[in-house]
Amino acid sequence: MTELGACPRIEILLRKSSWDFITVKNFQEAFDNVTNVTDVTDSTIYELPLNERIRTLLRLEFLFQQARYSMRGYSVWDSRATISHILDIMNIMSRIDLRSELVKELERQTSALIAISNRPGVDPSILEDTLNKLKTYTHNLKSAQNHSSHELNKIELLKLIRQRDAIPGGSCDFDIPIYHFWLKQQPEQRIEILESWLGQLDNYRQAICVILNLLRESAINTPILAQQGFYQQSLDTKTPFQLIRVIVASDATFYAEMSGGKHRFSIRFMMPANDERPSPCSSDIEFQLSCCAL
């Protein structure tokens, strides 16, 4: 088990000369891009959240991505899937004060970036642009009172579907005739309605996107060798690590199982088998590791 020193922090991202990927334009895309920045064709990325807040944000990011994808479909099954994802988002939001959690995290990231503003190598223009974006999203969450799940809770159709959601197959045509009727509308009408419903949650989605994107880009990938398919590492508790990322080739014949907390984490590479229990890899595995802290 190795001891982790200070991982590369966000200032690395703010040096134009250090990393060609980072430019003002790239930062703009990172804020505006709906797609997860981890979506690349030549690798598979496994993520382990190290606290409950990031775990919740990852789940919401996952649901927003699914909802926005299925919303574009013209079939009734696409519309059903979109509504199912919206209801899942609403259920998560009903259990926590998401607005408050997002504001806290945006303000925490803002403070972390301000703290490094005078360090050598930090690009002032990119840092200022980033801070302005964070300020905008924080302001939007604080001021846009209508952009919340409370407005969606007033929609009668969603209320009816949500009441039956816990029952397997509970949204069948004979269970909710009005839902059956709604699904018979023209696809363009359904998509327009779904867009308006999701639009009420857009401030949350945008804030989640920028929080996670900045966190993911707060560390660089480090090549690691997992001996006999296993790797374990201690974490410096003085550094606010929030996310562990494991990157392997997209054509790898194994996958990563991760567990851990704020003190340490472990990675076990597993070999899947058809109709049988997966087995641990016995050979050494090369992979890329990111310990994200901001």
Backbone torsions as a table, in degrees:
resi	resn	phi	psi	omega
1	MET	NA	129.3	-176.9
2	THR	-103.4	154.2	178.4
3	GLU	-93.5	134.8	-176.8
4	LEU	-92.2	126.6	172.3
5	GLY	-85.3	-166.7	-179.8
6	ALA	-69.7	119.9	177.2
7	CYS	-71.0	155.9	176.2
8	PRO	-55.5	130.1	-176.7
9	ARG	-96.2	-174.9	-171.4
10	ILE	-65.1	-18.4	-178.8
11	GLU	-62.7	-26.5	177.9
12	ILE	-60.3	-35.0	-178.1
13	LEU	-71.6	-18.6	-173.5
14	LEU	-98.2	9.0	178.2
15	ARG	-101.7	111.4	179.6
16	LYS	-60.3	-33.8	-175.6
17	SER	-82.3	-15.6	-174.2
18	SER	-89.0	-31.3	-173.9
19	TRP	-144.9	112.8	-174.6
20	ASP	-61.1	-25.1	-176.2
21	PHE	-64.8	-30.8	-171.2
22	ILE	-91.0	113.3	171.8
23	THR	-138.5	170.3	177.5
24	VAL	-58.5	-40.4	179.5
25	LYS	-62.3	-42.0	179.5
26	ASN	-64.2	-37.7	177.6
27	PHE	-64.2	-40.0	177.4
28	GLN	-59.7	-43.5	179.8
29	GLU	-66.4	-35.9	179.6
30	ALA	-63.3	-35.5	178.7
31	PHE	-75.3	-38.4	-171.2
32	ASP	-92.2	-20.0	-173.8
33	ASN	-71.0	124.9	179.6
34	VAL	-75.2	-32.3	-175.9
35	THR	-73.3	141.2	176.4
36	ASN	-57.1	132.5	-178.1
37	VAL	-68.2	-11.0	179.1
38	THR	-82.6	-4.9	-177.9
39	ASP	-75.2	92.9	176.8
40	VAL	-126.9	153.9	-172.1
41	THR	-85.3	-19.9	-173.2
42	ASP	-102.9	10.0	179.7
43	SER	-153.7	159.6	173.0
44	THR	-117.6	132.5	-175.3
45	ILE	-117.2	128.8	176.0
46	TYR	-109.7	134.9	-176.4
47	GLU	-121.8	142.9	176.9
48	LEU	-126.4	109.1	175.5
49	PRO	-73.7	142.9	-176.2
50	LEU	-105.5	1.2	173.5
51	ASN	-149.4	167.0	-172.8
52	GLU	-67.6	-33.9	-179.3
53	ARG	-63.3	-48.4	-179.7
54	ILE	-67.7	-35.3	176.9
55	ARG	-59.7	-44.2	179.1
56	THR	-65.6	-42.1	-178.8
57	LEU	-65.7	-36.9	177.6
58	LEU	-64.8	-39.6	178.0
59	ARG	-65.7	-42.1	178.8
60	LEU	-66.7	-40.2	176.2
61	GLU	-58.0	-44.7	178.9
62	PHE	-59.2	-44.8	-178.8
63	LEU	-70.1	-40.4	177.5
64	PHE	-62.5	-41.6	179.6
65	GLN	-63.1	-43.5	178.6
66	GLN	-64.4	-43.2	-178.2
67	ALA	-63.0	-44.3	-178.4
68	ARG	-69.0	-29.2	177.8
69	TYR	-73.4	-52.1	-177.1
70	SER	-68.6	-25.4	-179.5
71	MET	-60.0	-29.0	-177.6
72	ARG	-77.2	-13.1	-177.3
73	GLY	-75.3	151.2	-175.9
74	TYR	-95.2	-13.0	-177.2
75	SER	-82.2	160.8	177.5
76	VAL	-65.1	-28.2	179.9
77	TRP	-69.5	-34.0	174.3
78	ASP	-63.8	-44.1	179.7
79	SER	-65.9	-40.0	176.4
80	ARG	-60.8	-44.8	-179.7
81	ALA	-62.4	-41.7	-179.7
82	THR	-61.7	-45.8	179.6
83	ILE	-64.2	-38.8	177.1
84	SER	-59.8	-41.9	178.9
85	HIS	-68.0	-39.7	178.0
86	ILE	-61.0	-42.5	179.0
87	LEU	-64.8	-37.7	176.7
88	ASP	-62.8	-41.7	177.3
89	ILE	-61.8	-44.6	179.6
90	MET	-62.7	-37.9	179.9
91	ASN	-64.9	-41.3	176.9
92	ILE	-64.0	-43.9	-178.0
93	MET	-67.2	-24.5	179.0
94	SER	-74.1	-17.3	-176.8
95	ARG	-96.1	-15.7	-179.1
96	ILE	-138.0	162.3	172.9
97	ASP	-89.1	84.4	-173.2
98	LEU	-63.2	-39.1	179.7
99	ARG	-56.4	-48.3	-179.2
100	SER	-64.4	-40.8	-179.6
101	GLU	-64.2	-41.3	-179.5
102	LEU	-69.5	-41.1	178.1
103	VAL	-61.7	-43.2	178.8
104	LYS	-60.1	-43.2	-177.4
105	GLU	-71.3	-38.6	176.4
106	LEU	-63.2	-43.2	178.8
107	GLU	-67.5	-35.1	177.8
108	ARG	-66.5	-42.9	177.7
109	GLN	-65.7	-38.2	177.9
110	THR	-60.8	-45.2	179.5
111	SER	-63.2	-38.9	179.8
112	ALA	-64.7	-38.4	179.4
113	LEU	-72.9	-38.5	177.4
114	ILE	-62.3	-35.9	-177.7
115	ALA	-64.1	-24.7	-178.9
116	ILE	-102.4	7.6	-172.8
117	SER	-61.6	-29.3	-177.2
118	ASN	-97.4	6.4	-179.1
119	ARG	-76.7	147.6	177.6
120	PRO	-60.0	140.2	176.1
121	GLY	91.1	-9.3	179.5
122	VAL	-79.2	126.8	-179.9
123	ASP	-81.4	114.2	-174.7
124	PRO	-61.4	-38.6	-176.1
125	SER	-68.6	-41.5	178.9
126	ILE	-68.7	-41.2	178.9
127	LEU	-62.1	-44.0	179.2
128	GLU	-62.5	-41.8	178.4
129	ASP	-61.6	-42.9	179.9
130	THR	-64.6	-45.0	179.8
131	LEU	-63.9	-37.2	177.7
132	ASN	-64.5	-38.6	177.5
133	LYS	-64.3	-45.7	179.1
134	LEU	-61.1	-40.2	178.8
135	LYS	-63.4	-40.4	179.8
136	THR	-63.2	-46.7	-179.0
137	TYR	-66.5	-36.7	177.3
138	THR	-63.9	-44.6	178.9
139	HIS	-62.2	-42.7	-179.4
140	ASN	-60.6	-41.5	-179.7
141	LEU	-67.8	-37.1	-177.5
142	LYS	-74.9	-32.1	-170.9
143	SER	-101.1	-28.0	-174.8
144	ALA	-86.2	84.4	-175.3
145	GLN	-68.1	-25.6	-177.1
146	ASN	-78.9	-15.2	-177.2
147	HIS	-87.7	73.7	-179.4
148	SER	-149.3	164.9	179.7
149	SER	-68.0	-16.4	-179.8
150	HIS	-61.9	-35.2	177.7
151	GLU	-67.1	-40.2	178.3
152	LEU	-66.8	-29.4	179.4
153	ASN	-64.7	-18.1	-179.0
154	LYS	-86.9	-10.0	-178.3
155	ILE	-77.5	118.6	-171.8
156	GLU	-61.1	-41.6	-178.8
157	LEU	-62.0	-45.1	179.2
158	LEU	-64.9	-35.5	177.7
159	LYS	-63.0	-43.3	-179.8
160	LEU	-65.0	-45.0	-179.5
161	ILE	-65.3	-39.9	-178.4
162	ARG	-64.6	-35.6	179.0
163	GLN	-64.5	-31.4	-178.6
164	ARG	-96.1	-1.9	-170.9
165	ASP	-65.0	-30.4	-177.9
166	ALA	-75.5	-13.9	-179.3
167	ILE	-91.1	125.8	177.5
168	PRO	-56.9	122.5	-177.5
169	GLY	70.9	18.8	-174.0
170	GLY	-70.3	-12.1	177.7
171	SER	-101.2	23.9	177.4
172	CYS	-60.9	158.2	-174.3
173	ASP	-55.0	-41.6	-176.4
174	PHE	-75.7	-18.3	178.7
175	ASP	-77.5	-41.4	-177.0
176	ILE	-131.0	81.7	-177.9
177	PRO	-55.6	-35.8	-178.8
178	ILE	-66.3	-31.2	176.7
179	TYR	-68.6	-42.0	176.6
180	HIS	-59.0	-42.2	178.3
181	PHE	-64.8	-44.3	-178.2
182	TRP	-61.3	-39.3	-178.6
183	LEU	-69.5	-16.6	179.3
184	LYS	-84.3	-1.5	175.2
185	GLN	-67.2	163.6	176.8
186	GLN	-61.5	143.1	-178.1
187	PRO	-52.9	-40.6	-179.0
188	GLU	-61.6	-36.2	178.3
189	GLN	-67.6	-44.2	179.7
190	ARG	-61.9	-44.6	-178.6
191	ILE	-62.6	-40.3	179.2
192	GLU	-62.2	-41.4	179.0
193	ILE	-67.0	-44.3	180.0
194	LEU	-62.9	-38.3	177.1
195	GLU	-62.0	-39.8	-179.8
196	SER	-67.9	-37.9	178.2
197	TRP	-66.2	-48.0	178.8
198	LEU	-65.8	-32.1	179.5
199	GLY	-61.2	-28.3	178.1
200	GLN	-67.6	-17.5	180.0
201	LEU	-106.9	10.5	-170.3
202	ASP	-68.1	-32.4	177.1
203	ASN	-61.9	-38.2	177.4
204	TYR	-66.9	-46.1	-178.2
205	ARG	-60.2	-45.5	-178.3
206	GLN	-64.3	-41.0	179.2
207	ALA	-64.7	-42.6	178.3
208	ILE	-61.6	-42.1	-178.9
209	CYS	-60.7	-47.0	-176.3
210	VAL	-72.2	-37.0	178.3
211	ILE	-60.5	-49.1	-176.9
212	LEU	-71.9	-37.2	179.2
213	ASN	-64.5	-44.0	178.1
214	LEU	-65.1	-38.4	178.5
215	LEU	-64.4	-45.2	-179.4
216	ARG	-62.9	-33.5	-177.8
217	GLU	-89.6	8.9	-178.1
218	SER	-83.9	-5.3	179.6
219	ALA	-139.4	152.9	176.4
220	ILE	-97.6	157.4	-179.2
221	ASN	-75.4	136.4	179.2
222	THR	-117.3	128.8	177.7
223	PRO	-69.5	133.1	-176.9
224	ILE	-134.2	149.8	175.0
225	LEU	-115.6	118.8	176.1
226	ALA	-91.5	108.6	-178.0
227	GLN	-72.4	125.7	-176.4
228	GLN	53.2	36.1	174.1
229	GLY	76.2	13.4	-177.3
230	PHE	-132.2	140.0	177.6
231	TYR	-144.5	137.2	178.1
232	GLN	-136.9	144.2	-176.5
233	GLN	-148.1	140.0	174.2
234	SER	-84.6	154.8	180.0
235	LEU	-115.5	141.8	174.9
236	ASP	-75.5	111.9	-175.5
237	THR	-68.2	-11.5	177.0
238	LYS	-78.0	-15.1	179.0
239	THR	-103.6	130.5	-174.8
240	PRO	-79.0	68.0	178.5
241	PHE	-66.6	136.8	-176.7
242	GLN	-126.3	-20.7	-172.8
243	LEU	-151.4	133.7	173.6
244	ILE	-109.9	133.5	-179.5
245	ARG	-125.9	131.7	177.4
246	VAL	-116.6	125.7	-176.8
247	ILE	-116.7	124.9	177.4
248	VAL	-129.0	164.8	179.6
249	ALA	-62.8	145.2	-177.2
250	SER	-64.6	-23.6	179.8
251	ASP	-96.5	15.4	179.3
252	ALA	-63.5	145.7	-179.3
253	THR	-95.0	12.7	-179.2
254	PHE	-134.7	167.6	176.0
255	TYR	-133.4	166.4	-176.0
256	ALA	-105.8	130.0	169.3
257	GLU	-106.5	126.7	-176.2
258	MET	-123.9	148.7	173.5
259	SER	-149.2	156.3	179.1
260	GLY	157.9	-179.0	179.1
261	GLY	-148.5	-154.7	-174.4
262	LYS	-74.2	-13.7	-178.0
263	HIS	-96.2	-36.7	-178.7
264	ARG	-162.1	166.2	175.3
265	PHE	-144.6	161.1	178.1
266	SER	-137.2	152.3	-179.7
267	ILE	-129.7	127.7	175.5
268	ARG	-122.4	121.9	177.1
269	PHE	-87.5	132.1	-173.1
270	MET	-121.1	149.3	176.1
271	MET	-104.3	118.3	177.8
272	PRO	-73.5	155.8	178.2
273	ALA	-144.1	137.6	-179.0
274	ASN	-64.7	125.4	175.6
275	ASP	61.4	15.2	179.0
276	GLU	-134.6	165.2	177.3
277	ARG	-67.4	139.7	174.9
278	PRO	-62.4	151.5	-179.3
279	SER	-120.0	145.5	179.4
280	PRO	-64.5	144.0	175.0
281	CYS	-69.0	137.9	179.4
282	SER	-101.7	-10.0	-179.2
283	SER	-97.9	163.7	176.8
284	ASP	-70.9	140.2	-175.7
285	ILE	-122.4	126.5	174.0
286	GLU	-93.7	135.4	179.2
287	PHE	-153.4	172.9	177.5
288	GLN	-108.7	139.8	-176.4
289	LEU	-125.7	136.1	172.9
290	SER	-126.8	127.9	174.4
291	CYS	-109.1	103.7	-168.2
292	CYS	-92.8	126.8	179.1
293	ALA	-144.8	131.2	178.9
294	LEU	-145.8	NA	NA
